[in-house]
Each structure stands twice: as C-alpha cells, then as structure tokens.
Amino acid sequence: MVRKIIKINEEKCNGCGACAAACHEGAIEMIDGKARLTREDYCDGLGDCLPACPTDAITFEEREAPAYDEEAVRQAKLSKFKEKLPCGSKLSQWPCQIKLVPVNAPYFDDANLLIAADCTAYAYGNFHNDFISNHITLIGCPKLDEGDYAEKLTQIIAGNNIKSVKIVRMEVPCCGGIENAVKRALQASGKFIPWQVVTISTDGNIIE
C-alpha cells in the first residue's frame, strides 16, 4: 500500500539516537552509529521522531510500504516490558491501567480478570503471587481518575470471553467506586460470570 512514512537521511544523521528514543513504536534503531528505519510496519507515520532530530535528518515521504501493524507493535512492547520486569513479577500484559487498556485484545480470551484499586498492590505485600498470578490485571483509582469505569468495563466483559472476575479493593469508602463500577458492568454485559470481591485493610490484611 502507498502511505506516509518517515525517511532518514543518513548523511545528515549525527548518530545522537534522539529519534530512536522518541519513536514509541520501536521502528527506528541505531546501527553502526546511524539511525535506521528497521521496521516499516512499526512506523505509524505520525512522526514523533521528527522534532527530536537536531539535524533535520528525518522527513516524511509517501511510498509503497507495509501497513502499520498495531498488534505487532503492542506485542513487541510487551516483550520488552517483560524483559525489564523484576524477578517474581506475575504481570502478563501491558498496559494494565483501565483508562489505557484496549477493550479488545487477544489476552482477554478465556481470561480470569482481576480488577484492582491502585493502592491494593502497595498495601498487600504478596499481591503478585496471590492476585495477579494467572489473571489479566486492570487497575484504577475511582477517586483520582476522571469519569466512570463502568462503560469501558462493560465493553471489555461483553466483547470478550471472560471466565471470571475478581475485584480487589481497599476498605476505605472511596474504593467502593471501583466495586460498584464492576458490578454495574457485569449486569450491563448481560453475561453470567463468576465474580468475587476481596477487601484489603489499611494495614495490609485481607478482610474476611
């Protein structure tokens, strides 16, 4: 297909690497001291790299190029993210923030969904092993985040084959917002999915 894509002038390139750092998709790599567009299918054509280049070595051009592969970029980012995870981390997907996560993704298929308030992972010391392990994790703070999670959670639950839902919240009143949003999403989805709520005390214990 013919589409807009970046072009790098190697003669102008001074090898600073600013463009590679600015490219969120990982389409640019530094090879032999020069910036190279190594994955055309990773280049979204938006040009975040252009203003980062101090020598104006990057421009746009329209030419035959593979289509931008958003899913391949997402998987590449996830792979790099996992490489940087500390030993013992059980997080299996990225992003995990409710506001950022897509409503449809391959990892939602047959998923046990964990929807947790931000503070729970800090309050409960063994959070990764006891809750994140074998779950797809979504996090949020109903007090600090703008808007309501219910609509997006409804789309995720209704549009994917979710096996179960576990809500982990703090005992504080503001955390009731995330519990209520999930309950409304489950009801609005029209599905009958096993779900449970786990409440964490402010001193880091599970409240029975």
Disulfide bonds with the S-S distance in Angstrom:
none
